[in-house]
């Protein structure tokens, strides 16, 4: 198996895809800051194998879903 995370694509969302939430950056002044002011660059090289989706909402803060089934008919 080549699953990443739970094996579900990021687009499947909560209860299907893996996620990190309430992300913060610890800066050079020793202060925690939300990342939505400076959203990091993210990408995947094989969307048919794995993917990632970033979002922000009040309850979860900055978060992203990630994952995928890995090797499959559409992933080479």
MDTraj code that builds the backbone (N, CA, C; nanometers):
import mdtraj as md
import numpy as np

residues = "UNK UNK UNK UNK UNK UNK UNK UNK UNK UNK UNK UNK UNK UNK UNK UNK UNK UNK UNK UNK UNK UNK UNK UNK UNK UNK UNK UNK UNK UNK UNK UNK UNK UNK UNK UNK UNK UNK UNK UNK UNK UNK UNK UNK UNK UNK UNK UNK UNK UNK UNK UNK UNK UNK UNK UNK UNK UNK UNK UNK UNK UNK UNK UNK UNK UNK UNK UNK UNK UNK UNK UNK UNK UNK UNK UNK".split()
xyz = np.array([
    [0.0832, -0.1187, 0.0000],
    [0.0000, 0.0000, 0.0000],
    [0.0876, 0.1249, 0.0000],
    [0.0394, 0.2282, -0.0639],
    [0.1138, 0.3545, -0.0693],
    [0.0281, 0.4710, -0.0212],
    [-0.0686, 0.4430, 0.0654],
    [-0.1554, 0.5488, 0.1181],
    [-0.0748, 0.6584, 0.1849],
    [-0.1253, 0.7813, 0.1719],
    [-0.0720, 0.8921, 0.2507],
    [-0.1833, 0.9328, 0.3459],
    [-0.1504, 0.9457, 0.4735],
    [-0.2529, 0.9791, 0.5721],
    [-0.3524, 0.8652, 0.5828],
    [-0.4801, 0.8980, 0.5758],
    [-0.5857, 0.7973, 0.5886],
    [-0.6123, 0.7236, 0.4579],
    [-0.5560, 0.7731, 0.3485],
    [-0.5819, 0.7145, 0.2170],
    [-0.6889, 0.7891, 0.1397],
    [-0.7595, 0.8823, 0.2061],
    [-0.8610, 0.9634, 0.1385],
    [-0.7995, 1.0907, 0.0831],
    [-0.8492, 1.1369, -0.0317],
    [-0.8019, 1.2629, -0.0892],
    [-0.8439, 1.3807, -0.0017],
    [-0.7686, 1.4889, -0.0092],
    [-0.7989, 1.6098, 0.0676],
    [-0.9405, 1.6591, 0.0409],
    [-0.9863, 1.6481, -0.0820],
    [-1.1202, 1.6952, -0.1181],
    [-1.2314, 1.6184, -0.0475],
    [-1.2005, 1.5028, 0.0108],
    [-1.3011, 1.4255, 0.0842],
    [-1.3287, 1.4853, 0.2219],
    [-1.2390, 1.5738, 0.2685],
    [-1.2633, 1.6502, 0.3902],
    [-1.2655, 1.5710, 0.5196],
    [-1.3278, 1.6321, 0.6195],
    [-1.3325, 1.5797, 0.7556],
    [-1.3909, 1.4385, 0.7602],
    [-1.3339, 1.3558, 0.8417],
    [-1.3674, 1.2152, 0.8625],
    [-1.3219, 1.1239, 0.7494],
    [-1.2638, 1.1788, 0.6434],
    [-1.2121, 1.0959, 0.5342],
    [-1.0634, 1.1216, 0.5092],
    [-1.0256, 1.2479, 0.5031],
    [-0.8860, 1.2836, 0.4766],
    [-0.8145, 1.3149, 0.6083],
    [-0.6844, 1.3063, 0.6067],
    [-0.6047, 1.3462, 0.7232],
    [-0.5937, 1.4979, 0.7251],
    [-0.5668, 1.5540, 0.8435],
    [-0.5584, 1.6995, 0.8516],
    [-0.4695, 1.7455, 0.9664],
    [-0.4247, 1.8706, 0.9553],
    [-0.3608, 1.9463, 1.0626],
    [-0.4437, 2.0722, 1.0778],
    [-0.4659, 2.1181, 1.2008],
    [-0.5443, 2.2395, 1.2203],
    [-0.4817, 2.3272, 1.3282],
    [-0.5321, 2.4507, 1.3361],
    [-0.4817, 2.5515, 1.4303],
    [-0.3315, 2.5729, 1.4127],
    [-0.2899, 2.5849, 1.2875],
    [-0.1487, 2.6036, 1.2550],
    [-0.1026, 2.7438, 1.2915],
    [0.0164, 2.7532, 1.3469],
    [0.0765, 2.8820, 1.3811],
    [0.2257, 2.8774, 1.3508],
    [0.2834, 2.9949, 1.3366],
    [0.4270, 3.0099, 1.3130],
    [0.4885, 3.0729, 1.4375],
    [0.5993, 3.0199, 1.4801],
    [0.6747, 3.0767, 1.5919],
    [0.7841, 3.1621, 1.5301],
    [0.7717, 3.2940, 1.5397],
    [0.8629, 3.3826, 1.4671],
    [0.9914, 3.4142, 1.5439],
    [1.0753, 3.4967, 1.4819],
    [1.2059, 3.5304, 1.5394],
    [1.1957, 3.6131, 1.6679],
    [1.0780, 3.6687, 1.6972],
    [1.0558, 3.7450, 1.8209],
    [0.9925, 3.6579, 1.9295],
    [0.9934, 3.5257, 1.9073],
    [0.9353, 3.4297, 2.0016],
    [0.7859, 3.4533, 2.0239],
    [0.7169, 3.4822, 1.9153],
    [0.5734, 3.5082, 1.9197],
    [0.5012, 3.4109, 1.8269],
    [0.3905, 3.3544, 1.8750],
    [0.3079, 3.2686, 1.7897],
    [0.2211, 3.3564, 1.7015],
    [0.2196, 3.3280, 1.5716],
    [0.1384, 3.4045, 1.4768],
    [0.0610, 3.3089, 1.3874],
    [-0.0620, 3.3470, 1.3498],
    [-0.1379, 3.2628, 1.2566],
    [-0.0723, 3.2650, 1.1190],
    [-0.0849, 3.1559, 1.0464],
    [-0.0198, 3.1521, 0.9154],
    [-0.1037, 3.2146, 0.8048],
    [-0.2326, 3.2461, 0.8305],
    [-0.3138, 3.2988, 0.7204],
    [-0.2668, 3.4356, 0.6726],
    [-0.1815, 3.5024, 0.7498],
    [-0.1210, 3.6265, 0.7018],
    [-0.0098, 3.5990, 0.6009],
    [0.0477, 3.4808, 0.6079],
    [0.1591, 3.4412, 0.5208],
    [0.1415, 3.2953, 0.4821],
    [0.0411, 3.2676, 0.4021],
    [0.0106, 3.1292, 0.3657],
    [0.1298, 3.0688, 0.2918],
    [0.1794, 2.9563, 0.3417],
    [0.2938, 2.8932, 0.2750],
    [0.2551, 2.8374, 0.1384],
    [0.3529, 2.8250, 0.0525],
    [0.3303, 2.7636, -0.0780],
    [0.3163, 2.6137, -0.0571],
    [0.2221, 2.5537, -0.1228],
    [0.2063, 2.4092, -0.1147],
    [0.1693, 2.3552, -0.2517],
    [0.2083, 2.2326, -0.2784],
    [0.1792, 2.1714, -0.4074],
    [0.1978, 2.0209, -0.3965],
    [0.1469, 1.9509, -0.4951],
    [0.1731, 1.8080, -0.5081],
    [0.2249, 1.7836, -0.6484],
    [0.3040, 1.6826, -0.6624],
    [0.3590, 1.6509, -0.7941],
    [0.2727, 1.5506, -0.8695],
    [0.1856, 1.4801, -0.7978],
    [0.0988, 1.3813, -0.8619],
    [-0.0411, 1.3880, -0.8013],
    [-0.1239, 1.4813, -0.8501],
    [-0.2592, 1.5018, -0.7974],
    [-0.3453, 1.3762, -0.8024],
    [-0.3180, 1.2857, -0.8943],
    [-0.3986, 1.1635, -0.9019],
    [-0.3579, 1.0613, -0.7957],
    [-0.2460, 1.0870, -0.7271],
    [-0.1992, 0.9980, -0.6199],
    [-0.2288, 1.0563, -0.4817],
    [-0.1963, 1.1844, -0.4645],
    [-0.2089, 1.2534, -0.3359],
    [-0.2427, 1.3992, -0.3632],
    [-0.3085, 1.4656, -0.2677],
    [-0.3281, 1.6096, -0.2827],
    [-0.3397, 1.6776, -0.1473],
    [-0.3498, 1.8101, -0.1506],
    [-0.3548, 1.8915, -0.0293],
    [-0.4462, 2.0106, -0.0544],
    [-0.5214, 2.0522, 0.0487],
    [-0.6108, 2.1677, 0.0385],
    [-0.5992, 2.2497, 0.1663],
    [-0.5652, 2.3770, 0.1516],
    [-0.5532, 2.4693, 0.2652],
    [-0.6822, 2.5492, 0.2798],
    [-0.7179, 2.5848, 0.4043],
    [-0.8343, 2.6702, 0.4287],
    [-0.8198, 2.7371, 0.5653],
    [-0.9100, 2.8292, 0.5934],
    [-0.9149, 2.8960, 0.7230],
    [-1.0605, 2.9116, 0.7633],
    [-1.0895, 2.8862, 0.8901],
    [-1.2196, 2.9198, 0.9477],
    [-1.2005, 2.9442, 1.0964],
    [-1.2920, 3.0134, 1.1571],
    [-1.2768, 3.0582, 1.2952],
    [-1.2502, 2.9447, 1.3935],
    [-1.3282, 2.8386, 1.3895],
    [-1.3128, 2.7288, 1.4858],
    [-1.1833, 2.6500, 1.4682],
    [-1.1439, 2.6252, 1.3460],
    [-1.0253, 2.5436, 1.3187],
    [-0.9007, 2.6273, 1.2964],
    [-0.9151, 2.7568, 1.2776],
    [-0.8001, 2.8397, 1.2438],
    [-0.7490, 2.8014, 1.1057],
    [-0.6193, 2.8154, 1.0854],
    [-0.5576, 2.7725, 0.9597],
    [-0.5464, 2.6205, 0.9633],
    [-0.5829, 2.5560, 0.8548],
    [-0.5750, 2.4099, 0.8516],
    [-0.5557, 2.3604, 0.7094],
    [-0.5159, 2.2353, 0.6978],
    [-0.5132, 2.1730, 0.5666],
    [-0.5480, 2.0255, 0.5780],
    [-0.6157, 1.9787, 0.4738],
    [-0.6418, 1.8366, 0.4553],
    [-0.5388, 1.7857, 0.3565],
    [-0.4978, 1.6620, 0.3733],
    [-0.4010, 1.6036, 0.2817],
    [-0.4232, 1.4537, 0.2724],
    [-0.3682, 1.3933, 0.1688],
    [-0.3708, 1.2484, 0.1580],
    [-0.4069, 1.2002, 0.0196],
    [-0.4233, 1.0717, 0.0119],
    [-0.4598, 1.0063, -0.1125],
    [-0.4257, 0.8589, -0.1067],
    [-0.4791, 0.7839, -0.2010],
    [-0.4593, 0.6398, -0.2000],
    [-0.3221, 0.5952, -0.2496],
    [-0.2473, 0.6874, -0.3091],
    [-0.1177, 0.6474, -0.3635],
    [-0.1356, 0.5719, -0.4931],
    [-0.0629, 0.4649, -0.5079],
    [-0.0645, 0.3889, -0.6327],
    [-0.2063, 0.3425, -0.6653],
    [-0.2542, 0.3786, -0.7842],
    [-0.3863, 0.3375, -0.8317],
    [-0.3866, 0.3422, -0.9841],
    [-0.4992, 0.3140, -1.0466],
    [-0.5069, 0.3101, -1.1932],
    [-0.4688, 0.4422, -1.2590],
    [-0.4942, 0.5546, -1.1900],
    [-0.4706, 0.6866, -1.2482],
    [-0.3385, 0.7488, -1.2039],
    [-0.2711, 0.6838, -1.1131],
    [-0.1454, 0.7344, -1.0581],
    [-0.0305, 0.6519, -1.1149],
    [0.0590, 0.7188, -1.1845],
    [0.1703, 0.6449, -1.2449],
    [0.3018, 0.6800, -1.1807],
])
top = md.Topology()
chain = top.add_chain()
for i, resn in enumerate(residues, 1):
    res = top.add_residue(resn, chain, resSeq=i)
    for name in ("N", "CA", "C"):
        top.add_atom(name, md.element.get_by_symbol(name[0]), res)
traj = md.Trajectory(xyz[None], top)
